[in-house]
């Protein structure tokens, strides 16, 4: 789901279930300006961000990887943001390795991303 926040040009992407299969946030040049992510699961989740116009996969190399400990959350506003030239996609797994495919549970990793 995408929402233009108060007509400022910034949009919000929200998903209540980021899985290992990946989700496409935007399939074009994107600037990530901030996030609020949470992990309701019992294991650390690794949220991986990809510079792609399609959903990221285990065969791709992420641009950023965030470790979200079990039963916790993280947030950050990035000032000018981080540029993704091709597009922005995310996926979540329980292993830190780029090629990890160990799935998190449904509805365990929740993301709110702020981008334009």
Backbone atoms as SQL, in Angstrom:
CREATE TABLE atoms (id INTEGER PRIMARY KEY, chain TEXT, resi INTEGER, resn TEXT, atom TEXT, x REAL, y REAL, z REAL);
INSERT INTO atoms VALUES
  (1, 'A', 1, 'UNK', 'N', 0.843, -1.175, 0.000),
  (2, 'A', 1, 'UNK', 'CA', 0.000, 0.000, 0.000),
  (3, 'A', 1, 'UNK', 'C', 0.887, 1.237, 0.000),
  (4, 'A', 2, 'UNK', 'N', 0.590, 2.210, -0.844),
  (5, 'A', 2, 'UNK', 'CA', 1.370, 3.427, -0.937),
  (6, 'A', 2, 'UNK', 'C', 0.476, 4.623, -0.652),
  (7, 'A', 3, 'UNK', 'N', 0.971, 5.544, 0.165),
  (8, 'A', 3, 'UNK', 'CA', 0.214, 6.740, 0.526),
  (9, 'A', 3, 'UNK', 'C', 1.118, 7.947, 0.327),
  (10, 'A', 4, 'UNK', 'N', 0.625, 8.994, -0.364),
  (11, 'A', 4, 'UNK', 'CA', 1.368, 10.252, -0.478),
  (12, 'A', 4, 'UNK', 'C', 1.090, 11.031, 0.799),
  (13, 'A', 5, 'UNK', 'N', 2.114, 11.210, 1.617),
  (14, 'A', 5, 'UNK', 'CA', 1.962, 11.833, 2.924),
  (15, 'A', 5, 'UNK', 'C', 1.797, 13.343, 2.791),
  (16, 'A', 6, 'UNK', 'N', 0.584, 13.823, 2.955),
  (17, 'A', 6, 'UNK', 'CA', 0.252, 15.249, 2.951),
  (18, 'A', 6, 'UNK', 'C', 0.678, 15.981, 1.687),
  (19, 'A', 7, 'UNK', 'N', 0.737, 15.297, 0.561),
  (20, 'A', 7, 'UNK', 'CA', 1.087, 15.942, -0.694),
  (21, 'A', 7, 'UNK', 'C', 2.524, 16.439, -0.751),
  (22, 'A', 8, 'UNK', 'N', 3.393, 15.935, 0.114),
  (23, 'A', 8, 'UNK', 'CA', 4.780, 16.405, 0.197),
  (24, 'A', 8, 'UNK', 'C', 5.683, 15.747, -0.831),
  (25, 'A', 9, 'UNK', 'N', 5.196, 14.749, -1.540),
  (26, 'A', 9, 'UNK', 'CA', 6.043, 13.983, -2.444),
  (27, 'A', 9, 'UNK', 'C', 6.543, 12.707, -1.786),
  (28, 'A', 10, 'UNK', 'N', 6.645, 12.709, -0.460),
  (29, 'A', 10, 'UNK', 'CA', 7.031, 11.503, 0.270),
  (30, 'A', 10, 'UNK', 'C', 5.858, 10.540, 0.280),
  (31, 'A', 11, 'UNK', 'N', 6.157, 9.270, 0.141),
  (32, 'A', 11, 'UNK', 'CA', 5.137, 8.232, 0.183),
  (33, 'A', 11, 'UNK', 'C', 5.487, 7.251, 1.292),
  (34, 'A', 12, 'UNK', 'N', 4.485, 6.512, 1.720),
  (35, 'A', 12, 'UNK', 'CA', 4.709, 5.473, 2.725),
  (36, 'A', 12, 'UNK', 'C', 4.316, 4.125, 2.132),
  (37, 'A', 13, 'UNK', 'N', 5.194, 3.156, 2.318),
  (38, 'A', 13, 'UNK', 'CA', 4.902, 1.788, 1.926),
  (39, 'A', 13, 'UNK', 'C', 4.738, 0.990, 3.203),
  (40, 'A', 14, 'UNK', 'N', 3.683, 0.194, 3.298),
  (41, 'A', 14, 'UNK', 'CA', 3.414, -0.589, 4.502),
  (42, 'A', 14, 'UNK', 'C', 3.126, -2.030, 4.110),
  (43, 'A', 15, 'UNK', 'N', 3.754, -2.948, 4.833),
  (44, 'A', 15, 'UNK', 'CA', 3.437, -4.365, 4.692),
  (45, 'A', 15, 'UNK', 'C', 3.487, -5.000, 6.071),
  (46, 'A', 16, 'UNK', 'N', 2.481, -5.806, 6.379),
  (47, 'A', 16, 'UNK', 'CA', 2.468, -6.484, 7.680),
  (48, 'A', 16, 'UNK', 'C', 3.062, -7.889, 7.600),
  (49, 'A', 17, 'UNK', 'N', 3.574, -8.264, 6.420),
  (50, 'A', 17, 'UNK', 'CA', 4.157, -9.598, 6.293),
  (51, 'A', 17, 'UNK', 'C', 5.216, -9.626, 5.185),
  (52, 'A', 18, 'UNK', 'N', 6.433, -9.227, 5.546),
  (53, 'A', 18, 'UNK', 'CA', 7.542, -9.303, 4.597),
  (54, 'A', 18, 'UNK', 'C', 8.140, -10.705, 4.715),
  (55, 'A', 19, 'UNK', 'N', 8.191, -11.430, 3.611),
  (56, 'A', 19, 'UNK', 'CA', 8.663, -12.808, 3.617),
  (57, 'A', 19, 'UNK', 'C', 9.944, -12.960, 2.804),
  (58, 'A', 20, 'UNK', 'N', 10.476, -14.160, 2.752),
  (59, 'A', 20, 'UNK', 'CA', 11.705, -14.458, 2.021),
  (60, 'A', 20, 'UNK', 'C', 11.534, -14.299, 0.515),
  (61, 'A', 21, 'UNK', 'N', 10.292, -14.352, 0.029),
  (62, 'A', 21, 'UNK', 'CA', 10.038, -14.215, -1.408),
  (63, 'A', 21, 'UNK', 'C', 10.212, -12.788, -1.893),
  (64, 'A', 22, 'UNK', 'N', 10.212, -11.832, -1.015),
  (65, 'A', 22, 'UNK', 'CA', 10.473, -10.441, -1.371),
  (66, 'A', 22, 'UNK', 'C', 9.244, -9.676, -1.832),
  (67, 'A', 23, 'UNK', 'N', 9.325, -8.354, -1.662),
  (68, 'A', 23, 'UNK', 'CA', 8.257, -7.447, -2.052),
  (69, 'A', 23, 'UNK', 'C', 8.847, -6.271, -2.817),
  (70, 'A', 24, 'UNK', 'N', 8.201, -5.875, -3.880),
  (71, 'A', 24, 'UNK', 'CA', 8.615, -4.699, -4.641),
  (72, 'A', 24, 'UNK', 'C', 7.923, -3.477, -4.058),
  (73, 'A', 25, 'UNK', 'N', 8.711, -2.503, -3.636),
  (74, 'A', 25, 'UNK', 'CA', 8.165, -1.255, -3.108),
  (75, 'A', 25, 'UNK', 'C', 7.879, -0.303, -4.263),
  (76, 'A', 26, 'UNK', 'N', 8.875, -0.104, -5.122),
  (77, 'A', 26, 'UNK', 'CA', 8.718, 0.756, -6.297),
  (78, 'A', 26, 'UNK', 'C', 9.692, 0.300, -7.369),
  (79, 'A', 27, 'UNK', 'N', 9.207, 0.121, -8.585),
  (80, 'A', 27, 'UNK', 'CA', 10.027, -0.382, -9.680),
  (81, 'A', 27, 'UNK', 'C', 10.659, 0.696, -10.519),
  (82, 'A', 28, 'UNK', 'N', 11.095, 1.774, -9.899),
  (83, 'A', 28, 'UNK', 'CA', 11.755, 2.891, -10.578),
  (84, 'A', 28, 'UNK', 'C', 12.673, 3.569, -9.567),
  (85, 'A', 29, 'UNK', 'N', 13.469, 4.515, -10.043),
  (86, 'A', 29, 'UNK', 'CA', 14.392, 5.232, -9.154),
  (87, 'A', 29, 'UNK', 'C', 13.661, 5.696, -7.894),
  (88, 'A', 30, 'UNK', 'N', 14.257, 5.409, -6.752),
  (89, 'A', 30, 'UNK', 'CA', 13.613, 5.647, -5.462),
  (90, 'A', 30, 'UNK', 'C', 14.627, 6.174, -4.458),
  (91, 'A', 31, 'UNK', 'N', 14.186, 7.054, -3.587),
  (92, 'A', 31, 'UNK', 'CA', 15.025, 7.520, -2.473),
  (93, 'A', 31, 'UNK', 'C', 14.334, 7.105, -1.175),
  (94, 'A', 32, 'UNK', 'N', 15.001, 6.243, -0.414),
  (95, 'A', 32, 'UNK', 'CA', 14.491, 5.794, 0.883),
  (96, 'A', 32, 'UNK', 'C', 14.856, 6.841, 1.916),
  (97, 'A', 33, 'UNK', 'N', 13.841, 7.401, 2.576),
  (98, 'A', 33, 'UNK', 'CA', 14.081, 8.477, 3.536),
  (99, 'A', 33, 'UNK', 'C', 13.940, 8.070, 4.984),
  (100, 'A', 34, 'UNK', 'N', 13.410, 6.891, 5.233),
  (101, 'A', 34, 'UNK', 'CA', 13.268, 6.455, 6.611),
  (102, 'A', 34, 'UNK', 'C', 12.468, 5.177, 6.695),
  (103, 'A', 35, 'UNK', 'N', 12.455, 4.607, 7.896),
  (104, 'A', 35, 'UNK', 'CA', 11.697, 3.379, 8.091),
  (105, 'A', 35, 'UNK', 'C', 11.324, 3.192, 9.551),
  (106, 'A', 36, 'UNK', 'N', 10.291, 2.414, 9.751),
  (107, 'A', 36, 'UNK', 'CA', 9.941, 1.847, 11.046),
  (108, 'A', 36, 'UNK', 'C', 9.661, 0.384, 10.761),
  (109, 'A', 37, 'UNK', 'N', 10.447, -0.505, 11.339),
  (110, 'A', 37, 'UNK', 'CA', 10.293, -1.935, 11.107),
  (111, 'A', 37, 'UNK', 'C', 10.198, -2.652, 12.446),
  (112, 'A', 38, 'UNK', 'N', 9.439, -3.735, 12.468),
  (113, 'A', 38, 'UNK', 'CA', 9.349, -4.514, 13.703),
  (114, 'A', 38, 'UNK', 'C', 9.362, -6.002, 13.392),
  (115, 'A', 39, 'UNK', 'N', 9.786, -6.749, 14.383),
  (116, 'A', 39, 'UNK', 'CA', 9.867, -8.207, 14.295),
  (117, 'A', 39, 'UNK', 'C', 9.139, -8.774, 15.504),
  (118, 'A', 40, 'UNK', 'N', 8.003, -9.402, 15.274),
  (119, 'A', 40, 'UNK', 'CA', 7.240, -9.992, 16.375),
  (120, 'A', 40, 'UNK', 'C', 7.614, -11.452, 16.610),
  (121, 'A', 41, 'UNK', 'N', 8.541, -11.979, 15.809),
  (122, 'A', 41, 'UNK', 'CA', 8.939, -13.376, 15.900),
  (123, 'A', 41, 'UNK', 'C', 9.863, -13.673, 17.068),
  (124, 'A', 42, 'UNK', 'N', 10.170, -14.949, 17.244),
  (125, 'A', 42, 'UNK', 'CA', 11.027, -15.418, 18.333),
  (126, 'A', 42, 'UNK', 'C', 12.500, -15.467, 17.948),
  (127, 'A', 43, 'UNK', 'N', 12.833, -15.203, 16.680),
  (128, 'A', 43, 'UNK', 'CA', 14.219, -15.222, 16.209),
  (129, 'A', 43, 'UNK', 'C', 14.563, -13.878, 15.557),
  (130, 'A', 44, 'UNK', 'N', 15.836, -13.543, 15.517),
  (131, 'A', 44, 'UNK', 'CA', 16.275, -12.343, 14.811),
  (132, 'A', 44, 'UNK', 'C', 15.889, -12.458, 13.339),
  (133, 'A', 45, 'UNK', 'N', 15.370, -11.373, 12.785),
  (134, 'A', 45, 'UNK', 'CA', 15.030, -11.321, 11.363),
  (135, 'A', 45, 'UNK', 'C', 16.007, -10.377, 10.672),
  (136, 'A', 46, 'UNK', 'N', 16.379, -10.704, 9.460),
  (137, 'A', 46, 'UNK', 'CA', 17.269, -9.869, 8.668),
  (138, 'A', 46, 'UNK', 'C', 16.470, -9.296, 7.507),
  (139, 'A', 47, 'UNK', 'N', 16.272, -7.982, 7.536),
  (140, 'A', 47, 'UNK', 'CA', 15.533, -7.281, 6.500),
  (141, 'A', 47, 'UNK', 'C', 16.543, -6.796, 5.474),
  (142, 'A', 48, 'UNK', 'N', 16.382, -7.229, 4.232),
  (143, 'A', 48, 'UNK', 'CA', 17.347, -6.941, 3.169),
  (144, 'A', 48, 'UNK', 'C', 16.713, -6.027, 2.130),
  (145, 'A', 49, 'UNK', 'N', 17.442, -4.982, 1.761),
  (146, 'A', 49, 'UNK', 'CA', 16.994, -3.983, 0.799),
  (147, 'A', 49, 'UNK', 'C', 17.766, -4.167, -0.500),
  (148, 'A', 50, 'UNK', 'N', 17.048, -4.126, -1.634),
  (149, 'A', 50, 'UNK', 'CA', 17.654, -4.369, -2.939),
  (150, 'A', 50, 'UNK', 'C', 17.417, -3.198, -3.881),
  (151, 'A', 51, 'UNK', 'N', 18.411, -2.904, -4.710),
  (152, 'A', 51, 'UNK', 'CA', 18.303, -1.903, -5.771),
  (153, 'A', 51, 'UNK', 'C', 17.891, -2.639, -7.036),
  (154, 'A', 52, 'UNK', 'N', 16.581, -2.893, -7.159),
  (155, 'A', 52, 'UNK', 'CA', 16.035, -3.675, -8.268),
  (156, 'A', 52, 'UNK', 'C', 14.667, -3.155, -8.665),
  (157, 'A', 53, 'UNK', 'N', 14.304, -3.371, -9.914),
  (158, 'A', 53, 'UNK', 'CA', 12.975, -3.006, -10.399),
  (159, 'A', 53, 'UNK', 'C', 11.995, -4.163, -10.233),
  (160, 'A', 54, 'UNK', 'N', 12.462, -5.264, -9.649),
  (161, 'A', 54, 'UNK', 'CA', 11.626, -6.425, -9.341),
  (162, 'A', 54, 'UNK', 'C', 11.918, -6.838, -7.902),
  (163, 'A', 55, 'UNK', 'N', 11.151, -7.765, -7.378),
  (164, 'A', 55, 'UNK', 'CA', 11.365, -8.216, -6.000),
  (165, 'A', 55, 'UNK', 'C', 12.741, -8.859, -5.843),
  (166, 'A', 56, 'UNK', 'N', 13.440, -8.533, -4.763),
  (167, 'A', 56, 'UNK', 'CA', 14.745, -9.125, -4.469),
  (168, 'A', 56, 'UNK', 'C', 14.616, -10.610, -4.182),
  (169, 'A', 57, 'UNK', 'N', 15.681, -11.340, -4.498),
  (170, 'A', 57, 'UNK', 'CA', 15.690, -12.791, -4.295),
  (171, 'A', 57, 'UNK', 'C', 17.018, -13.214, -3.665),
  (172, 'A', 58, 'UNK', 'N', 17.097, -14.450, -3.221),
  (173, 'A', 58, 'UNK', 'CA', 18.310, -14.972, -2.584),
  (174, 'A', 58, 'UNK', 'C', 19.507, -14.954, -3.528),
  (175, 'A', 59, 'UNK', 'N', 19.284, -14.900, -4.832),
  (176, 'A', 59, 'UNK', 'CA', 20.380, -14.863, -5.802),
  (177, 'A', 59, 'UNK', 'C', 20.917, -13.449, -6.013),
  (178, 'A', 60, 'UNK', 'N', 20.287, -12.450, -5.398),
  (179, 'A', 60, 'UNK', 'CA', 20.713, -11.051, -5.516),
  (180, 'A', 60, 'UNK', 'C', 21.521, -10.624, -4.293),
  (181, 'A', 61, 'UNK', 'N', 22.317, -9.577, -4.462),
  (182, 'A', 61, 'UNK', 'CA', 23.086, -9.020, -3.352),
  (183, 'A', 61, 'UNK', 'C', 22.371, -7.779, -2.821),
  (184, 'A', 62, 'UNK', 'N', 22.018, -7.780, -1.538),
  (185, 'A', 62, 'UNK', 'CA', 21.326, -6.608, -0.990),
  (186, 'A', 62, 'UNK', 'C', 22.252, -5.401, -0.866),
  (187, 'A', 63, 'UNK', 'N', 21.649, -4.218, -0.928),
  (188, 'A', 63, 'UNK', 'CA', 22.367, -2.968, -0.713),
  (189, 'A', 63, 'UNK', 'C', 22.548, -2.722, 0.785),
  (190, 'A', 64, 'UNK', 'N', 21.513, -3.074, 1.561),
  (191, 'A', 64, 'UNK', 'CA', 21.542, -2.905, 3.017),
  (192, 'A', 64, 'UNK', 'C', 20.908, -4.123, 3.665),
  (193, 'A', 65, 'UNK', 'N', 21.403, -4.487, 4.841),
  (194, 'A', 65, 'UNK', 'CA', 20.806, -5.549, 5.642),
  (195, 'A', 65, 'UNK', 'C', 20.648, -5.035, 7.068),
  (196, 'A', 66, 'UNK', 'N', 19.434, -5.109, 7.590),
  (197, 'A', 66, 'UNK', 'CA', 19.163, -4.705, 8.966),
  (198, 'A', 66, 'UNK', 'C', 18.843, -5.936, 9.799),
  (199, 'A', 67, 'UNK', 'N', 19.497, -6.077, 10.937),
  (200, 'A', 67, 'UNK', 'CA', 19.176, -7.142, 11.881),
  (201, 'A', 67, 'UNK', 'C', 18.139, -6.595, 12.856),
  (202, 'A', 68, 'UNK', 'N', 16.990, -7.244, 12.898),
  (203, 'A', 68, 'UNK', 'CA', 15.926, -6.836, 13.814),
  (204, 'A', 68, 'UNK', 'C', 15.765, -7.952, 14.844),
  (205, 'A', 69, 'UNK', 'N', 16.246, -7.719, 16.073),
  (206, 'A', 69, 'UNK', 'CA', 16.165, -8.766, 17.089),
  (207, 'A', 69, 'UNK', 'C', 14.724, -9.217, 17.345),
  (208, 'A', 70, 'UNK', 'N', 14.583, -10.414, 17.886),
  (209, 'A', 70, 'UNK', 'CA', 13.268, -10.966, 18.212),
  (210, 'A', 70, 'UNK', 'C', 12.490, -10.007, 19.104),
  (211, 'A', 71, 'UNK', 'N', 11.212, -9.909, 18.854),
  (212, 'A', 71, 'UNK', 'CA', 10.294, -9.101, 19.665),
  (213, 'A', 71, 'UNK', 'C', 10.785, -7.678, 19.870),
  (214, 'A', 72, 'UNK', 'N', 11.231, -7.040, 18.789),
  (215, 'A', 72, 'UNK', 'CA', 11.706, -5.661, 18.901),
  (216, 'A', 72, 'UNK', 'C', 11.422, -4.898, 17.611),
  (217, 'A', 73, 'UNK', 'N', 11.827, -3.633, 17.601),
  (218, 'A', 73, 'UNK', 'CA', 11.583, -2.774, 16.448),
  (219, 'A', 73, 'UNK', 'C', 12.753, -1.806, 16.284),
  (220, 'A', 74, 'UNK', 'N', 12.811, -1.187, 15.110),
  (221, 'A', 74, 'UNK', 'CA', 13.848, -0.197, 14.824),
  (222, 'A', 74, 'UNK', 'C', 13.260, 0.875, 13.925),
  (223, 'A', 75, 'UNK', 'N', 13.763, 2.099, 14.080),
  (224, 'A', 75, 'UNK', 'CA', 13.322, 3.165, 13.183),
  (225, 'A', 75, 'UNK', 'C', 14.475, 4.120, 12.939),
  (226, 'A', 76, 'UNK', 'N', 14.402, 4.812, 11.806),
  (227, 'A', 76, 'UNK', 'CA', 15.456, 5.751, 11.426),
  (228, 'A', 76, 'UNK', 'C', 14.923, 6.667, 10.345),
  (229, 'A', 77, 'UNK', 'N', 15.200, 7.948, 10.470),
  (230, 'A', 77, 'UNK', 'CA', 14.957, 8.897, 9.387),
  (231, 'A', 77, 'UNK', 'C', 16.329, 9.221, 8.805),
  (232, 'A', 78, 'UNK', 'N', 16.446, 9.164, 7.489),
  (233, 'A', 78, 'UNK', 'CA', 17.742, 9.219, 6.823),
  (234, 'A', 78, 'UNK', 'C', 18.088, 10.570, 6.203),
  (235, 'A', 79, 'UNK', 'N', 17.483, 11.652, 6.642),
  (236, 'A', 79, 'UNK', 'CA', 17.803, 12.974, 6.093),
  (237, 'A', 79, 'UNK', 'C', 17.571, 13.010, 4.596),
  (238, 'A', 80, 'UNK', 'N', 18.646, 13.171, 3.811),
  (239, 'A', 80, 'UNK', 'CA', 18.460, 13.223, 2.361),
  (240, 'A', 80, 'UNK', 'C', 18.104, 11.871, 1.756),
  (241, 'A', 81, 'UNK', 'N', 18.273, 10.798, 2.491),
  (242, 'A', 81, 'UNK', 'CA', 17.871, 9.478, 2.019),
  (243, 'A', 81, 'UNK', 'C', 18.971, 8.685, 1.357),
  (244, 'A', 82, 'UNK', 'N', 18.628, 7.465, 0.981),
  (245, 'A', 82, 'UNK', 'CA', 19.525, 6.540, 0.289),
  (246, 'A', 82, 'UNK', 'C', 18.925, 6.278, -1.087),
  (247, 'A', 83, 'UNK', 'N', 19.737, 6.489, -2.128),
  (248, 'A', 83, 'UNK', 'CA', 19.265, 6.359, -3.508),
  (249, 'A', 83, 'UNK', 'C', 19.291, 4.907, -3.977),
  (250, 'A', 84, 'UNK', 'N', 18.203, 4.466, -4.597),
  (251, 'A', 84, 'UNK', 'CA', 18.099, 3.170, -5.252),
  (252, 'A', 84, 'UNK', 'C', 17.804, 3.476, -6.718),
  (253, 'A', 85, 'UNK', 'N', 18.764, 3.269, -7.593),
  (254, 'A', 85, 'UNK', 'CA', 18.648, 3.701, -8.983),
  (255, 'A', 85, 'UNK', 'C', 17.622, 2.919, -9.797),
  (256, 'A', 86, 'UNK', 'N', 17.528, 1.617, -9.589),
  (257, 'A', 86, 'UNK', 'CA', 16.640, 0.776, -10.399),
  (258, 'A', 86, 'UNK', 'C', 15.252, 0.623, -9.794),
  (259, 'A', 87, 'UNK', 'N', 15.181, 0.684, -8.490),
  (260, 'A', 87, 'UNK', 'CA', 13.933, 0.484, -7.761),
  (261, 'A', 87, 'UNK', 'C', 14.261, 0.004, -6.364),
  (262, 'A', 88, 'UNK', 'N', 13.250, -0.202, -5.573),
  (263, 'A', 88, 'UNK', 'CA', 13.441, -0.614, -4.184),
  (264, 'A', 88, 'UNK', 'C', 12.582, -1.833, -3.891),
  (265, 'A', 89, 'UNK', 'N', 13.228, -2.878, -3.376),
  (266, 'A', 89, 'UNK', 'CA', 12.502, -4.056, -2.922),
  (267, 'A', 89, 'UNK', 'C', 13.105, -4.544, -1.612),
  (268, 'A', 90, 'UNK', 'N', 12.324, -5.302, -0.862),
  (269, 'A', 90, 'UNK', 'CA', 12.752, -5.822, 0.436),
  (270, 'A', 90, 'UNK', 'C', 12.330, -7.278, 0.571),
  (271, 'A', 91, 'UNK', 'N', 13.074, -8.010, 1.401),
  (272, 'A', 91, 'UNK', 'CA', 12.664, -9.354, 1.804),
  (273, 'A', 91, 'UNK', 'C', 13.224, -9.595, 3.189),
  (274, 'A', 92, 'UNK', 'N', 12.665, -10.577, 3.903),
  (275, 'A', 92, 'UNK', 'CA', 13.085, -10.872, 5.273),
  (276, 'A', 92, 'UNK', 'C', 13.326, -12.367, 5.432),
  (277, 'A', 93, 'UNK', 'N', 14.431, -12.688, 6.104),
  (278, 'A', 93, 'UNK', 'CA', 14.812, -14.071, 6.378),
  (279, 'A', 93, 'UNK', 'C', 15.403, -14.140, 7.792),
  (280, 'A', 94, 'UNK', 'N', 15.687, -15.346, 8.268),
  (281, 'A', 94, 'UNK', 'CA', 16.266, -15.481, 9.608),
  (282, 'A', 94, 'UNK', 'C', 17.780, -15.692, 9.581),
  (283, 'A', 95, 'UNK', 'N', 18.393, -15.681, 8.407),
  (284, 'A', 95, 'UNK', 'CA', 19.847, -15.820, 8.298),
  (285, 'A', 95, 'UNK', 'C', 20.465, -14.586, 7.663),
  (286, 'A', 96, 'UNK', 'N', 21.670, -14.240, 8.117),
  (287, 'A', 96, 'UNK', 'CA', 22.317, -13.022, 7.633),
  (288, 'A', 96, 'UNK', 'C', 22.954, -13.178, 6.250),
  (289, 'A', 97, 'UNK', 'N', 23.296, -14.385, 5.838),
  (290, 'A', 97, 'UNK', 'CA', 23.955, -14.579, 4.538),
  (291, 'A', 97, 'UNK', 'C', 23.082, -14.030, 3.409),
  (292, 'A', 98, 'UNK', 'N', 23.721, -13.393, 2.415),
  (293, 'A', 98, 'UNK', 'CA', 22.974, -12.796, 1.302),
  (294, 'A', 98, 'UNK', 'C', 22.038, -13.795, 0.637),
  (295, 'A', 99, 'UNK', 'N', 22.469, -15.048, 0.492),
  (296, 'A', 99, 'UNK', 'CA', 21.692, -16.068, -0.212),
  (297, 'A', 99, 'UNK', 'C', 20.752, -16.859, 0.698),
  (298, 'A', 100, 'UNK', 'N', 20.617, -16.449, 1.957),
  (299, 'A', 100, 'UNK', 'CA', 19.771, -17.198, 2.894),
  (300, 'A', 100, 'UNK', 'C', 18.317, -17.201, 2.434),
  (301, 'A', 101, 'UNK', 'N', 17.654, -18.330, 2.594),
  (302, 'A', 101, 'UNK', 'CA', 16.245, -18.468, 2.222),
  (303, 'A', 101, 'UNK', 'C', 15.376, -18.941, 3.387),
  (304, 'A', 102, 'UNK', 'N', 15.925, -18.933, 4.604),
  (305, 'A', 102, 'UNK', 'CA', 15.168, -19.399, 5.762),
  (306, 'A', 102, 'UNK', 'C', 14.051, -18.410, 6.078),
  (307, 'A', 103, 'UNK', 'N', 12.834, -18.833, 5.881),
  (308, 'A', 103, 'UNK', 'CA', 11.681, -17.939, 5.974),
  (309, 'A', 103, 'UNK', 'C', 11.373, -17.515, 7.408),
  (310, 'A', 104, 'UNK', 'N', 10.968, -16.268, 7.545),
  (311, 'A', 104, 'UNK', 'CA', 10.355, -15.794, 8.785),
  (312, 'A', 104, 'UNK', 'C', 8.884, -16.199, 8.713),
  (313, 'A', 105, 'UNK', 'N', 8.214, -16.163, 9.833),
  (314, 'A', 105, 'UNK', 'CA', 6.799, -16.514, 9.837),
  (315, 'A', 105, 'UNK', 'C', 5.929, -15.425, 9.234),
  (316, 'A', 106, 'UNK', 'N', 4.771, -15.802, 8.748),
  (317, 'A', 106, 'UNK', 'CA', 3.814, -14.828, 8.225),
  (318, 'A', 106, 'UNK', 'C', 3.451, -13.831, 9.321),
  (319, 'A', 107, 'UNK', 'N', 3.372, -12.583, 8.963),
  (320, 'A', 107, 'UNK', 'CA', 3.008, -11.480, 9.866),
  (321, 'A', 107, 'UNK', 'C', 4.012, -11.246, 10.999),
  (322, 'A', 108, 'UNK', 'N', 5.247, -11.717, 10.852),
  (323, 'A', 108, 'UNK', 'CA', 6.270, -11.465, 11.879),
  (324, 'A', 108, 'UNK', 'C', 7.082, -10.200, 11.601),
  (325, 'A', 109, 'UNK', 'N', 7.399, -9.926, 10.348),
  (326, 'A', 109, 'UNK', 'CA', 8.193, -8.742, 10.009),
  (327, 'A', 109, 'UNK', 'C', 7.284, -7.708, 9.336),
  (328, 'A', 110, 'UNK', 'N', 7.175, -6.574, 10.001),
  (329, 'A', 110, 'UNK', 'CA', 6.286, -5.494, 9.561),
  (330, 'A', 110, 'UNK', 'C', 7.138, -4.301, 9.180),
  (331, 'A', 111, 'UNK', 'N', 6.876, -3.717, 8.008),
  (332, 'A', 111, 'UNK', 'CA', 7.649, -2.551, 7.578),
  (333, 'A', 111, 'UNK', 'C', 6.741, -1.386, 7.253),
  (334, 'A', 112, 'UNK', 'N', 7.243, -0.203, 7.565),
  (335, 'A', 112, 'UNK', 'CA', 6.708, 1.070, 7.108),
  (336, 'A', 112, 'UNK', 'C', 7.904, 1.813, 6.551),
  (337, 'A', 113, 'UNK', 'N', 7.921, 2.038, 5.244),
  (338, 'A', 113, 'UNK', 'CA', 9.037, 2.715, 4.581),
  (339, 'A', 113, 'UNK', 'C', 8.568, 4.057, 4.052),
  (340, 'A', 114, 'UNK', 'N', 9.415, 5.064, 4.191),
  (341, 'A', 114, 'UNK', 'CA', 9.120, 6.400, 3.701),
  (342, 'A', 114, 'UNK', 'C', 10.057, 6.676, 2.539),
  (343, 'A', 115, 'UNK', 'N', 9.509, 6.994, 1.377),
  (344, 'A', 115, 'UNK', 'CA', 10.315, 7.129, 0.164),
  (345, 'A', 115, 'UNK', 'C', 9.689, 8.127, -0.804),
  (346, 'A', 116, 'UNK', 'N', 10.510, 8.531, -1.785),
  (347, 'A', 116, 'UNK', 'CA', 9.956, 9.267, -2.933),
  (348, 'A', 116, 'UNK', 'C', 10.772, 8.943, -4.149);
